[in-house]
Amino acid sequence: MSQTVKPEMIISWDTTLKSVLVQGKGFLEGQTYRDGMNKGLALLKEKRASRWLADMLSQAVMSIGDQDWTVQDWTPRAVNDGIRHTAFVVPKSTLGQMSLKRIVGKVGDKELTMAYFDNVEEARQWLRASPGK
C-alpha cells in the first residue's frame, strides 16, 4: 500500500520490515508535509507498528514552523501511538541535514531509538534487527 501525498512525499507500508516508510523529496512544507506525516502516523497506528523509516536522502530544507510542529505536535502523538525505532536516511543537502539535526536535537530520546544512515539498505538492516512489531 502506497499513498502519494504529493510527488514530494510517498507514504507506504513495508511488510518485510513491519515499518512505515516515508520518502521525502525536494522542499516539503506546510500542510503537504503535515498531511503526509499524519497519514504515516495513521498507518503506524493501524498496523500497530513501532518502526519508522524516513528516507530523507533527496529532501531539502524544512521550514522552522514545520520543524517545531514535528517536535511539539507530531512526535508526542507518534510516541503515544507506539513509535519506538526510527531510521533516518540523512539528506544529501546540507540544509536538509541542518533541519534534521535541529528536530532530533529538540526531540531528545522521548522513548525513541533513532539511528542515521547514508542509504536505505543500511536503514532497513538496522530496523530488521530492532525489536518491535
N, CA, C and O atoms as a Tinker XYZ file with bonds, in Angstrom:
   532  protein
     1  N      0.851000   -1.174000    0.000000    73     2
     2  CA     0.000000    0.000000    0.000000    64     1     3
     3  C      0.892000    1.232000    0.000000    63     2     4     5
     4  O      1.797000    1.357000    0.825000    81     3
     5  N      0.634000    2.114000   -0.909000    73     3     6
     6  CA     1.429000    3.328000   -1.016000    64     5     7
     7  C      0.489000    4.502000   -1.242000    63     6     8     9
     8  O     -0.441000    4.419000   -2.045000    81     7
     9  N      0.732000    5.581000   -0.539000    73     7    10
    10  CA    -0.079000    6.782000   -0.697000    64     9    11
    11  C      0.854000    7.929000   -1.067000    63    10    12    13
    12  O      1.797000    8.231000   -0.335000    81    11
    13  N      0.594000    8.552000   -2.179000    73    11    14
    14  CA     1.371000    9.719000   -2.544000    64    13    15
    15  C      0.613000   10.939000   -2.071000    63    14    16    17
    16  O     -0.500000   11.202000   -2.527000    81    15
    17  N      1.212000   11.685000   -1.158000    73    15    18
    18  CA     0.594000   12.912000   -0.680000    64    17    19
    19  C      0.712000   13.953000   -1.770000    63    18    20    21
    20  O     -0.267000   14.615000   -2.115000    81    19
    21  N      1.860000   14.091000   -2.289000    73    19    22
    22  CA     2.190000   14.888000   -3.466000    64    21    23
    23  C      3.439000   14.205000   -4.000000    63    22    24    25
    24  O      3.994000   13.341000   -3.321000    81    23
    25  N      3.893000   14.556000   -5.177000    73    23    26
    26  CA     5.100000   13.884000   -5.671000    64    25    27
    27  C      6.278000   14.001000   -4.704000    63    26    28    29
    28  O      7.216000   13.205000   -4.757000    81    27
    29  N      6.223000   14.997000   -3.821000    73    27    30
    30  CA     7.324000   15.231000   -2.880000    64    29    31
    31  C      7.305000   14.280000   -1.686000    63    30    32    33
    32  O      8.293000   14.213000   -0.954000    81    31
    33  N      6.209000   13.538000   -1.462000    73    31    34
    34  CA     6.137000   12.677000   -0.284000    64    33    35
    35  C      5.316000   11.433000   -0.585000    63    34    36    37
    36  O      4.174000   11.513000   -1.037000    81    35
    37  N      5.926000   10.278000   -0.323000    73    35    38
    38  CA     5.250000    8.996000   -0.515000    64    37    39
    39  C      5.273000    8.254000    0.814000    63    38    40    41
    40  O      6.318000    8.128000    1.453000    81    39
    41  N      4.108000    7.767000    1.217000    73    39    42
    42  CA     3.948000    7.008000    2.455000    64    41    43
    43  C      3.612000    5.584000    2.054000    63    42    44    45
    44  O      2.724000    5.369000    1.230000    81    43
    45  N      4.309000    4.604000    2.624000    73    43    46
    46  CA     3.991000    3.215000    2.303000    64    45    47
    47  C      4.252000    2.322000    3.514000    63    46    48    49
    48  O      4.869000    2.733000    4.496000    81    47
    49  N      3.767000    1.102000    3.412000    73    47    50
    50  CA     3.957000    0.096000    4.445000    64    49    51
    51  C      4.908000   -0.953000    3.901000    63    50    52    53
    52  O      4.668000   -1.517000    2.833000    81    51
    53  N      5.981000   -1.219000    4.623000    73    51    54
    54  CA     6.938000   -2.238000    4.243000    64    53    55
    55  C      6.619000   -3.495000    5.042000    63    54    56    57
    56  O      6.880000   -3.556000    6.243000    81    55
    57  N      6.056000   -4.496000    4.375000    73    55    58
    58  CA     5.611000   -5.700000    5.081000    64    57    59
    59  C      6.771000   -6.508000    5.642000    63    58    60    61
    60  O      6.628000   -7.129000    6.695000    81    59
    61  N      7.914000   -6.517000    4.968000    73    59    62
    62  CA     9.038000   -7.308000    5.478000    64    61    63
    63  C      9.640000   -6.692000    6.733000    63    62    64    65
    64  O     10.104000   -7.409000    7.620000    81    63
    65  N      9.635000   -5.365000    6.810000    73    63    66
    66  CA    10.173000   -4.682000    7.991000    64    65    67
    67  C      9.109000   -4.441000    9.053000    63    66    68    69
    68  O      9.423000   -4.176000   10.213000    81    67
    69  N      7.855000   -4.534000    8.645000    73    67    70
    70  CA     6.750000   -4.125000    9.505000    64    69    71
    71  C      6.992000   -2.694000    9.962000    63    70    72    73
    72  O      7.021000   -2.384000   11.153000    81    71
    73  N      7.164000   -1.829000    8.954000    73    71    74
    74  CA     7.551000   -0.442000    9.193000    64    73    75
    75  C      6.842000    0.492000    8.222000    63    74    76    77
    76  O      6.572000    0.141000    7.073000    81    75
    77  N      6.554000    1.681000    8.712000    73    75    78
    78  CA     6.112000    2.753000    7.830000    64    77    79
    79  C      7.360000    3.271000    7.112000    63    78    80    81
    80  O      8.417000    3.432000    7.722000    81    79
    81  N      7.227000    3.523000    5.829000    73    79    82
    82  CA     8.313000    4.094000    5.034000    64    81    83
    83  C      7.825000    5.427000    4.486000    63    82    84    85
    84  O      6.813000    5.486000    3.787000    81    83
    85  N      8.544000    6.489000    4.806000    73    83    86
    86  CA     8.217000    7.821000    4.308000    64    85    87
    87  C      9.377000    8.279000    3.442000    63    86    88    89
    88  O     10.522000    8.319000    3.893000    81    87
    89  N      9.073000    8.625000    2.189000    73    87    90
    90  CA    10.095000    9.112000    1.266000    64    89    91
    91  C      9.776000   10.559000    0.936000    63    90    92    93
    92  O      8.739000   10.866000    0.348000    81    91
    93  N     10.684000   11.441000    1.324000    73    91    94
    94  CA    10.517000   12.861000    1.040000    64    93    95
    95  C     11.483000   13.295000   -0.045000    63    94    96    97
    96  O     12.625000   12.840000   -0.106000    81    95
    97  N     10.999000   14.189000   -0.903000    73    95    98
    98  CA    11.838000   14.690000   -1.995000    64    97    99
    99  C     11.667000   16.196000   -2.093000    63    98   100   101
   100  O     10.557000   16.717000   -1.983000    81    99
   101  N     12.761000   16.877000   -2.296000    73    99   102
   102  CA    12.699000   18.317000   -2.505000    64   101   103
   103  C     12.265000   19.072000   -1.262000    63   102   104   105
   104  O     12.577000   18.688000   -0.135000    81   103
   105  N     11.551000   20.131000   -1.491000    73   103   106
   106  CA    11.137000   21.018000   -0.410000    64   105   107
   107  C      9.700000   20.699000   -0.017000    63   106   108   109
   108  O      8.774000   20.918000   -0.798000    81   107
   109  N      9.520000   20.188000    1.181000    73   107   110
   110  CA     8.192000   19.895000    1.718000    64   109   111
   111  C      7.866000   20.964000    2.740000    63   110   112   113
   112  O      8.713000   21.344000    3.548000    81   111
   113  N      6.629000   21.450000    2.701000    73   111   114
   114  CA     6.292000   22.465000    3.687000    64   113   115
   115  C      4.810000   22.479000    3.992000    63   114   116   117
   116  O      3.987000   21.965000    3.236000    81   115
   117  N      4.503000   23.075000    5.107000    73   115   118
   118  CA     3.131000   23.358000    5.490000    64   117   119
   119  C      2.232000   22.151000    5.498000    63   118   120   121
   120  O      2.607000   21.076000    5.967000    81   119
   121  N      1.035000   22.342000    4.973000    73   119   122
   122  CA     0.005000   21.315000    5.050000    64   121   123
   123  C      0.379000   20.051000    4.304000    63   122   124   125
   124  O     -0.006000   18.958000    4.719000    81   123
   125  N      1.127000   20.172000    3.202000    73   123   126
   126  CA     1.554000   18.979000    2.463000    64   125   127
   127  C      2.414000   18.090000    3.355000    63   126   128   129
   128  O      2.187000   16.883000    3.438000    81   127
   129  N      3.393000   18.681000    4.017000    73   127   130
   130  CA     4.268000   17.933000    4.926000    64   129   131
   131  C      3.456000   17.349000    6.079000    63   130   132   133
   132  O      3.592000   16.167000    6.396000    81   131
   133  N      2.625000   18.157000    6.700000    73   131   134
   134  CA     1.868000   17.723000    7.876000    64   133   135
   135  C      0.857000   16.638000    7.526000    63   134   136   137
   136  O      0.684000   15.684000    8.285000    81   135
   137  N      0.188000   16.774000    6.384000    73   135   138
   138  CA    -0.753000   15.739000    5.949000    64   137   139
   139  C     -0.030000   14.406000    5.750000    63   138   140   141
   140  O     -0.522000   13.354000    6.160000    81   139
   141  N      1.139000   14.463000    5.118000    73   139   142
   142  CA     1.908000   13.245000    4.892000    64   141   143
   143  C      2.342000   12.588000    6.194000    63   142   144   145
   144  O      2.210000   11.376000    6.363000    81   143
   145  N      2.855000   13.385000    7.100000    73   143   146
   146  CA     3.285000   12.839000    8.388000    64   145   147
   147  C      2.106000   12.250000    9.162000    63   146   148   149
   148  O      2.241000   11.214000    9.813000    81   147
   149  N      0.958000   12.911000    9.090000    73   147   150
   150  CA    -0.230000   12.398000    9.775000    64   149   151
   151  C     -0.753000   11.116000    9.128000    63   150   152   153
   152  O     -1.236000   10.230000    9.833000    81   151
   153  N     -0.665000   11.000000    7.792000    73   151   154
   154  CA    -1.060000    9.757000    7.116000    64   153   155
   155  C     -0.130000    8.615000    7.516000    63   154   156   157
   156  O     -0.573000    7.487000    7.733000    81   155
   157  N      1.156000    8.921000    7.610000    73   155   158
   158  CA     2.104000    7.907000    8.056000    64   157   159
   159  C      1.813000    7.463000    9.479000    63   158   160   161
   160  O      1.903000    6.277000    9.797000    81   159
   161  N      1.466000    8.407000   10.327000    73   159   162
   162  CA     1.147000    8.086000   11.723000    64   161   163
   163  C     -0.126000    7.249000   11.803000    63   162   164   165
   164  O     -0.206000    6.326000   12.613000    81   163
   165  N     -1.115000    7.558000   10.978000    73   163   166
   166  CA    -2.345000    6.759000   10.952000    64   165   167
   167  C     -2.032000    5.322000   10.522000    63   166   168   169
   168  O     -2.613000    4.375000   11.053000    81   167
   169  N     -1.129000    5.162000    9.574000    73   167   170
   170  CA    -0.726000    3.834000    9.118000    64   169   171
   171  C      0.012000    3.088000   10.225000    63   170   172   173
   172  O     -0.230000    1.899000   10.435000    81   171
   173  N      0.903000    3.766000   10.930000    73   171   174
   174  CA     1.617000    3.165000   12.058000    64   173   175
   175  C      0.613000    2.652000   13.093000    63   174   176   177
   176  O      0.737000    1.533000   13.592000    81   175
   177  N     -0.361000    3.468000   13.401000    73   175   178
   178  CA    -1.371000    3.109000   14.401000    64   177   179
   179  C     -2.242000    1.951000   13.904000    63   178   180   181
   180  O     -2.525000    1.014000   14.652000    81   179
   181  N     -2.663000    2.021000   12.646000    73   179   182
   182  CA    -3.494000    0.960000   12.059000    64   181   183
   183  C     -2.779000   -0.387000   12.114000    63   182   184   185
   184  O     -3.393000   -1.407000   12.426000    81   183
   185  N     -1.497000   -0.391000   11.813000    73   183   186
   186  CA    -0.716000   -1.631000   11.768000    64   185   187
   187  C     -0.166000   -2.028000   13.144000    63   186   188   189
   188  O      0.435000   -3.091000   13.302000    81   187
   189  N     -0.380000   -1.164000   14.123000    73   187   190
   190  CA     0.148000   -1.393000   15.484000    64   189   191
   191  C      1.651000   -1.648000   15.429000    63   190   192   193
   192  O      2.175000   -2.579000   16.040000    81   191
   193  N      2.311000   -0.794000   14.681000    73   191   194
   194  CA     3.744000   -0.940000   14.446000    64   193   195
   195  C      4.536000   -0.028000   15.370000    63   194   196   197
   196  O      3.976000    0.845000   16.033000    81   195
   197  N      5.838000   -0.242000   15.402000    73   195   198
   198  CA     6.717000    0.581000   16.231000    64   197   199
   199  C      7.916000    1.118000   15.451000    63   198   200   201
   200  O      8.773000    1.802000   16.011000    81   199
   201  N      7.970000    0.802000   14.152000    73   199   202
   202  CA     9.128000    1.185000   13.331000    64   201   203
   203  C      8.751000    2.219000   12.274000    63   202   204   205
   204  O      7.651000    2.216000   11.723000    81   203
   205  N      9.719000    3.108000   12.016000    73   203   206
   206  CA     9.516000    4.199000   11.048000    64   205   207
   207  C     10.825000    4.376000   10.280000    63   206   208   209
   208  O     11.882000    4.546000   10.887000    81   207
   209  N     10.757000    4.337000    8.951000    73   207   210
   210  CA    11.935000    4.580000    8.133000    64   209   211
   211  C     11.688000    5.870000    7.358000    63   210   212   213
   212  O     10.786000    5.944000    6.523000    81   211
   213  N     12.489000    6.870000    7.642000    73   211   214
   214  CA    12.369000    8.180000    6.979000    64   213   215
   215  C     13.500000    8.316000    5.963000    63   214   216   217
   216  O     14.647000    8.587000    6.320000    81   215
   217  N     13.153000    8.122000    4.687000    73   215   218
   218  CA    14.130000    8.273000    3.608000    64   217   219
   219  C     14.135000    9.740000    3.201000    63   218   220   221
   220  O     13.297000   10.183000    2.416000    81   219
   221  N     15.086000   10.482000    3.742000    73   219   222
   222  CA    15.181000   11.929000    3.521000    64   221   223
   223  C     16.330000   12.293000    2.583000    63   222   224   225
   224  O     16.694000   13.463000    2.466000    81   223
   225  N     16.899000   11.288000    1.915000    73   223   226
   226  CA    18.086000   11.492000    1.095000    64   225   227
   227  C     17.919000   12.650000    0.105000    63   226   228   229
   228  O     18.840000   13.445000   -0.084000    81   227
   229  N     16.754000   12.740000   -0.521000    73   227   230
   230  CA    16.519000   13.774000   -1.539000    64   229   231
   231  C     15.698000   14.940000   -1.015000    63   230   232   233
   232  O     15.218000   15.765000   -1.792000    81   231
   233  N     15.538000   15.007000    0.285000    73   231   234
   234  CA    14.733000   16.082000    0.871000    64   233   235
   235  C     15.588000   17.312000    1.128000    63   234   236   237
   236  O     16.753000   17.208000    1.513000    81   235
   237  N     14.993000   18.472000    0.909000    73   235   238
   238  CA    15.689000   19.739000    1.126000    64   237   239
   239  C     15.350000   20.288000    2.509000    63   238   240   241
   240  O     14.816000   19.575000    3.359000    81   239
   241  N     15.656000   21.522000    2.713000    73   239   242
   242  CA    15.425000   22.189000    3.992000    64   241   243
   243  C     13.935000   22.167000    4.344000    63   242   244   245
   244  O     13.071000   22.159000    3.468000    81   243
   245  N     13.663000   22.157000    5.644000    73   243   246
   246  CA    12.303000   22.191000    6.161000    64   245   247
   247  C     12.124000   23.499000    6.926000    63   246   248   249
   248  O     13.041000   23.943000    7.617000    81   247
   249  N     10.968000   24.107000    6.809000    73   247   250
   250  CA    10.735000   25.380000    7.488000    64   249   251
   251  C     10.814000   25.219000    9.009000    63   250   252   253
   252  O     10.550000   24.140000    9.540000    81   251
   253  N     11.172000   26.283000    9.691000    73   251   254
   254  CA    11.234000   26.278000   11.157000    64   253   255
   255  C      9.867000   25.922000   11.739000    63   254   256   257
   256  O      9.785000   25.180000   12.718000    81   255
   257  N      8.797000   26.446000   11.143000    73   255   258
   258  CA     7.446000   26.139000   11.617000    64   257   259
   259  C      7.139000   24.656000   11.542000    63   258   260   261
   260  O      6.546000   24.101000   12.467000    81   259
   261  N      7.536000   24.001000   10.448000    73   259   262
   262  CA     7.302000   22.566000   10.313000    64   261   263
   263  C      8.217000   21.764000   11.239000    63   262   264   265
   264  O      7.817000   20.719000   11.750000    81   263
   265  N      9.431000   22.244000   11.455000    73   263   266
   266  CA    10.313000   21.580000   12.411000    64   265   267
   267  C      9.700000   21.629000   13.810000    63   266   268   269
   268  O      9.662000   20.623000   14.518000    81   267
   269  N      9.218000   22.821000   14.199000    73   267   270
   270  CA     8.612000   22.966000   15.524000    64   269   271
   271  C      7.353000   22.112000   15.658000    63   270   272   273
   272  O      7.126000   21.503000   16.703000    81   271
   273  N      6.541000   22.065000   14.612000    73   271   274
   274  CA     5.333000   21.231000   14.624000    64   273   275
   275  C      5.711000   19.766000   14.833000    63   274   276   277
   276  O      5.060000   19.055000   15.599000    81   275
   277  N      6.769000   19.316000   14.147000    73   275   278
   278  CA     7.219000   17.925000   14.280000    64   277   279
   279  C      7.610000   17.619000   15.716000    63   278   280   281
   280  O      7.256000   16.568000   16.250000    81   279
   281  N      8.331000   18.527000   16.335000    73   279   282
   282  CA     8.808000   18.318000   17.705000    64   281   283
   283  C      7.653000   18.416000   18.710000    63   282   284   285
   284  O      7.505000   17.547000   19.569000    81   283
   285  N      6.854000   19.450000   18.607000    73   283   286
   286  CA     5.864000   19.752000   19.645000    64   285   287
   287  C      4.535000   19.027000   19.469000    63   286   288   289
   288  O      3.859000   18.735000   20.455000    81   287
   289  N      4.153000   18.733000   18.238000    73   287   290
   290  CA     2.837000   18.152000   17.984000    64   289   291
   291  C      2.945000   16.688000   17.547000    63   290   292   293
   292  O      2.399000   15.794000   18.193000    81   291
   293  N      3.656000   16.461000   16.440000    73   291   294
   294  CA     3.671000   15.129000   15.842000    64   293   295
   295  C      4.390000   14.093000   16.702000    63   294   296   297
   296  O      3.856000   13.007000   16.924000    81   295
   297  N      5.582000   14.406000   17.186000    73   295   298
   298  CA     6.376000   13.411000   17.914000    64   297   299
   299  C      5.674000   12.903000   19.171000    63   298   300   301
   300  O      5.651000   11.691000   19.384000    81   299
   301  N      5.100000   13.764000   20.015000    73   299   302
   302  CA     4.382000   13.221000   21.180000    64   301   303
   303  C      3.231000   12.288000   20.776000    63   302   304   305
   304  O      2.989000   11.281000   21.442000    81   303
   305  N      2.529000   12.616000   19.697000    73   303   306
   306  CA     1.452000   11.735000   19.235000    64   305   307
   307  C      2.026000   10.421000   18.714000    63   306   308   309
   308  O      1.452000    9.357000   18.946000    81   307
   309  N      3.157000   10.491000   18.009000    73   307   310
   310  CA     3.781000    9.282000   17.471000    64   309   311
   311  C      4.232000    8.352000   18.598000    63   310   312   313
   312  O      4.032000    7.139000   18.523000    81   311
   313  N      4.833000    8.914000   19.627000    73   311   314
   314  CA     5.263000    8.105000   20.782000    64   313   315
   315  C      4.041000    7.475000   21.435000    63   314   316   317
   316  O      4.060000    6.295000   21.783000    81   315
   317  N      2.995000    8.244000   21.599000    73   315   318
   318  CA     1.758000    7.741000   22.191000    64   317   319
   319  C      1.152000    6.618000   21.347000    63   318   320   321
   320  O      0.550000    5.687000   21.882000    81   319
   321  N      1.313000    6.712000   20.033000    73   319   322
   322  CA     0.747000    5.712000   19.128000    64   321   323
   323  C      1.665000    4.513000   18.903000    63   322   324   325
   324  O      1.307000    3.600000   18.160000    81   323
   325  N      2.845000    4.500000   19.534000    73   323   326
   326  CA     3.666000    3.300000   19.511000    64   325   327
   327  C      4.998000    3.356000   18.803000    63   326   328   329
   328  O      5.723000    2.362000   18.813000    81   327
   329  N      5.358000    4.466000   18.189000    73   327   330
   330  CA     6.653000    4.521000   17.502000    64   329   331
   331  C      7.778000    4.365000   18.528000    63   330   332   333
   332  O      7.768000    5.011000   19.576000    81   331
   333  N      8.742000    3.505000   18.217000    73   331   334
   334  CA     9.866000    3.276000   19.130000    64   333   335
   335  C     11.223000    3.291000   18.433000    63   334   336   337
   336  O     12.232000    3.626000   19.054000    81   335
   337  N     11.260000    2.930000   17.144000    73   335   338
   338  CA    12.517000    2.850000   16.400000    64   337   339
   339  C     12.379000    3.641000   15.103000    63   338   340   341
   340  O     11.503000    3.364000   14.283000    81   339
   341  N     13.250000    4.621000   14.931000    73   339   342
   342  CA    13.226000    5.441000   13.731000    64   341   343
   343  C     14.599000    5.425000   13.070000    63   342   344   345
   344  O     15.615000    5.736000   13.692000    81   343
   345  N     14.600000    5.055000   11.791000    73   343   346
   346  CA    15.825000    5.068000   10.996000    64   345   347
   347  C     15.721000    6.226000   10.012000    63   346   348   349
   348  O     14.756000    6.323000    9.254000    81   347
   349  N     16.714000    7.096000   10.031000    73   347   350
   350  CA    16.757000    8.239000    9.124000    64   349   351
   351  C     17.814000    8.006000    8.063000    63   350   352   353
   352  O     18.964000    7.705000    8.386000    81   351
   353  N     17.436000    8.144000    6.792000    73   351   354
   354  CA    18.422000    8.217000    5.718000    64   353   355
   355  C     18.678000    9.704000    5.559000    63   354   356   357
   356  O     17.800000   10.458000    5.139000    81   355
   357  N     19.889000   10.115000    5.899000    73   355   358
   358  CA    20.262000   11.528000    6.012000    64   357   359
   359  C     20.235000   12.218000    4.651000    63   358   360   361
   360  O     20.722000   11.673000    3.660000    81   359
   361  N     19.660000   13.426000    4.609000    73   359   362
   362  CA    19.615000   14.176000    3.344000    64   361   363
   363  C     21.014000   14.478000    2.797000    63   362   364   365
   364  O     21.962000   14.684000    3.554000    81   363
   365  N     21.118000   14.497000    1.472000    73   363   366
   366  CA    22.367000   14.921000    0.831000    64   365   367
   367  C     22.569000   16.417000    1.027000    63   366   368   369
   368  O     23.698000   16.886000    1.171000    81   367
   369  N     21.487000   17.149000    1.033000    73   367   370
   370  CA    21.521000   18.602000    1.158000    64   369   371
   371  C     21.993000   19.024000    2.555000    63   370   372   373
   372  O     21.500000   18.516000    3.563000    81   371
   373  N     22.936000   19.940000    2.605000    73   371   374
   374  CA    23.420000   20.457000    3.886000    64   373   375
   375  C     22.290000   21.113000    4.666000    63   374   376   377
   376  O     22.199000   20.941000    5.881000    81   375
   377  N     21.431000   21.861000    3.989000    73   375   378
   378  CA    20.304000   22.499000    4.670000    64   377   379
   379  C     19.323000   21.449000    5.189000    63   378   380   381
   380  O     18.758000   21.610000    6.271000    81   379
   381  N     19.118000   20.379000    4.428000    73   379   382
   382  CA    18.270000   19.280000    4.885000    64   381   383
   383  C     18.852000   18.612000    6.122000    63   382   384   385
   384  O     18.122000   18.253000    7.046000    81   383
   385  N     20.182000   18.447000    6.132000    73   383   386
   386  CA    20.854000   17.873000    7.303000    64   385   387
   387  C     20.670000   18.763000    8.521000    63   386   388   389
   388  O     20.462000   18.270000    9.630000    81   387
   389  N     20.747000   20.068000    8.319000    73   387   390
   390  CA    20.575000   21.004000    9.431000    64   389   391
   391  C     19.155000   20.921000    9.988000    63   390   392   393
   392  O     18.968000   20.982000   11.204000    81   391
   393  N     18.154000   20.784000    9.122000    73   391   394
   394  CA    16.765000   20.640000    9.570000    64   393   395
   395  C     16.611000   19.387000   10.423000    63   394   396   397
   396  O     16.006000   19.426000   11.494000    81   395
   397  N     17.161000   18.278000    9.942000    73   395   398
   398  CA    17.068000   17.020000   10.679000    64   397   399
   399  C     17.752000   17.132000   12.037000    63   398   400   401
   400  O     17.190000   16.704000   13.045000    81   399
   401  N     18.947000   17.697000   12.078000    73   399   402
   402  CA    19.681000   17.848000   13.344000    64   401   403
   403  C     18.903000   18.704000   14.340000    63   402   404   405
   404  O     18.874000   18.410000   15.535000    81   403
   405  N     18.276000   19.759000   13.839000    73   403   406
   406  CA    17.511000   20.636000   14.735000    64   405   407
   407  C     16.321000   19.891000   15.330000    63   406   408   409
   408  O     16.059000   20.005000   16.527000    81   407
   409  N     15.605000   19.137000   14.517000    73   407   410
   410  CA    14.454000   18.375000   15.009000    64   409   411
   411  C     14.901000   17.356000   16.045000    63   410   412   413
   412  O     14.358000   17.304000   17.149000    81   411
   413  N     15.883000   16.553000   15.691000    73   411   414
   414  CA    16.338000   15.493000   16.584000    64   413   415
   415  C     16.902000   16.079000   17.886000    63   414   416   417
   416  O     16.700000   15.517000   18.962000    81   415
   417  N     17.604000   17.201000   17.780000    73   415   418
   418  CA    18.146000   17.839000   18.979000    64   417   419
   419  C     17.067000   18.293000   19.937000    63   418   420   421
   420  O     17.271000   18.281000   21.151000    81   419
   421  N     15.925000   18.691000   19.412000    73   419   422
   422  CA    14.829000   19.146000   20.273000    64   421   423
   423  C     13.959000   17.992000   20.761000    63   422   424   425
   424  O     13.355000   18.077000   21.831000    81   423
   425  N     13.893000   16.914000   19.980000    73   423   426
   426  CA    13.072000   15.769000   20.373000    64   425   427
   427  C     13.711000   15.042000   21.547000    63   426   428   429
   428  O     13.009000   14.574000   22.444000    81   427
   429  N     15.045000   14.942000   21.550000    73   427   430
   430  CA    15.695000   14.150000   22.579000    64   429   431
   431  C     15.382000   12.690000   22.324000    63   430   432   433
   432  O     15.141000   12.299000   21.182000    81   431
   433  N     15.380000   11.883000   23.367000    73   431   434
   434  CA    15.098000   10.469000   23.123000    64   433   435
   435  C     13.608000   10.151000   23.182000    63   434   436   437
   436  O     13.159000    9.252000   22.470000    81   435
   437  N     12.837000   10.835000   23.986000    73   435   438
   438  CA    11.374000   10.658000   24.074000    64   437   439
   439  C     10.949000    9.217000   23.833000    63   438   440   441
   440  O     10.005000    8.961000   23.085000    81   439
   441  N     11.636000    8.286000   24.457000    73   439   442
   442  CA    11.313000    6.864000   24.324000    64   441   443
   443  C     11.557000    6.335000   22.913000    63   442   444   445
   444  O     11.052000    5.273000   22.549000    81   443
   445  N     12.325000    7.071000   22.126000    73   443   446
   446  CA    12.635000    6.652000   20.761000    64   445   447
   447  C     14.092000    6.233000   20.654000    63   446   448   449
   448  O     14.975000    6.835000   21.265000    81   447
   449  N     14.326000    5.202000   19.874000    73   447   450
   450  CA    15.679000    4.844000   19.492000    64   449   451
   451  C     15.818000    5.297000   18.048000    63   450   452   453
   452  O     15.060000    4.868000   17.178000    81   451
   453  N     16.792000    6.167000   17.800000    73   451   454
   454  CA    16.978000    6.722000   16.463000    64   453   455
   455  C     18.374000    6.396000   15.955000    63   454   456   457
   456  O     19.337000    6.352000   16.720000    81   455
   457  N     18.463000    6.168000   14.651000    73   455   458
   458  CA    19.757000    5.908000   14.031000    64   457   459
   459  C     19.777000    6.570000   12.661000    63   458   460   461
   460  O     18.732000    6.822000   12.062000    81   459
   461  N     20.985000    6.846000   12.174000    73   459   462
   462  CA    21.180000    7.635000   10.956000    64   461   463
   463  C     22.028000    6.851000    9.962000    63   462   464   465
   464  O     23.012000    6.208000   10.328000    81   463
   465  N     21.621000    6.919000    8.692000    73   463   466
   466  CA    22.265000    6.113000    7.666000    64   465   467
   467  C     22.444000    6.913000    6.380000    63   466   468   469
   468  O     21.764000    7.911000    6.143000    81   467
   469  N     23.386000    6.439000    5.553000    73   467   470
   470  CA    23.651000    7.076000    4.272000    64   469   471
   471  C     22.787000    6.522000    3.151000    63   470   472   473
   472  O     22.655000    7.142000    2.095000    81   471
   473  N     22.194000    5.340000    3.384000    73   471   474
   474  CA    21.353000    4.753000    2.339000    64   473   475
   475  C     20.234000    3.919000    2.958000    63   474   476   477
   476  O     20.276000    3.561000    4.135000    81   475
   477  N     19.241000    3.623000    2.135000    73   475   478
   478  CA    18.042000    2.927000    2.608000    64   477   479
   479  C     18.363000    1.505000    3.053000    63   478   480   481
   480  O     17.809000    1.037000    4.048000    81   479
   481  N     19.238000    0.812000    2.345000    73   479   482
   482  CA    19.512000   -0.585000    2.711000    64   481   483
   483  C     20.110000   -0.698000    4.112000    63   482   484   485
   484  O     19.737000   -1.593000    4.870000    81   483
   485  N     21.029000    0.193000    4.466000    73   483   486
   486  CA    21.584000    0.179000    5.830000    64   485   487
   487  C     20.487000    0.442000    6.858000    63   486   488   489
   488  O     20.446000   -0.198000    7.909000    81   487
   489  N     19.603000    1.382000    6.551000    73   487   490
   490  CA    18.494000    1.695000    7.454000    64   489   491
   491  C     17.580000    0.483000    7.609000    63   490   492   493
   492  O     17.135000    0.176000    8.715000    81   491
   493  N     17.302000   -0.198000    6.513000    73   491   494
   494  CA    16.448000   -1.396000    6.561000    64   493   495
   495  C     17.093000   -2.490000    7.415000    63   494   496   497
   496  O     16.409000   -3.147000    8.199000    81   495
   497  N     18.400000   -2.688000    7.266000    73   495   498
   498  CA    19.096000   -3.714000    8.058000    64   497   499
   499  C     18.990000   -3.408000    9.547000    63   498   500   501
   500  O     18.756000   -4.303000   10.359000    81   499
   501  N     19.163000   -2.144000    9.895000    73   499   502
   502  CA    19.073000   -1.759000   11.305000    64   501   503
   503  C     17.662000   -2.004000   11.843000    63   502   504   505
   504  O     17.499000   -2.528000   12.945000    81   503
   505  N     16.652000   -1.630000   11.074000    73   503   506
   506  CA    15.273000   -1.840000   11.536000    64   505   507
   507  C     14.946000   -3.325000   11.647000    63   506   508   509
   508  O     14.243000   -3.736000   12.570000    81   507
   509  N     15.454000   -4.138000   10.711000    73   507   510
   510  CA    15.221000   -5.580000   10.787000    64   509   511
   511  C     15.736000   -6.136000   12.109000    63   510   512   513
   512  O     15.128000   -7.036000   12.688000    81   511
   513  N     16.848000   -5.604000   12.581000    73   511   514
   514  CA    17.469000   -6.106000   13.809000    64   513   515
   515  C     16.864000   -5.487000   15.077000    63   514   516   517
   516  O     17.140000   -5.955000   16.181000    81   515
   517  N     16.050000   -4.452000   14.929000    73   515   518
   518  CA    15.484000   -3.786000   16.101000    64   517   519
   519  C     14.274000   -4.549000   16.612000    63   518   520   521
   520  O     13.500000   -5.091000   15.823000    81   519
   521  N     14.105000   -4.595000   17.927000    73   519   522
   522  CA    12.919000   -5.267000   18.455000    64   521   523
   523  C     11.681000   -4.448000   18.095000    63   522   524   525
   524  O     11.750000   -3.228000   17.951000    81   523
   525  N     10.609000   -5.100000   17.959000    73   523   526
   526  CA     9.383000   -4.360000   17.671000    64   525   527
   527  C      8.418000   -5.164000   16.854000    63   526   528   529
   528  O      8.659000   -6.318000   16.499000    81   527
   529  N      7.326000   -4.521000   16.572000    73   527   530
   530  CA     6.274000   -5.206000   15.823000    64   529   531
   531  C      5.885000   -4.364000   14.639000    63   530   532
   532  O      5.010000   -4.753000   13.866000    81   531
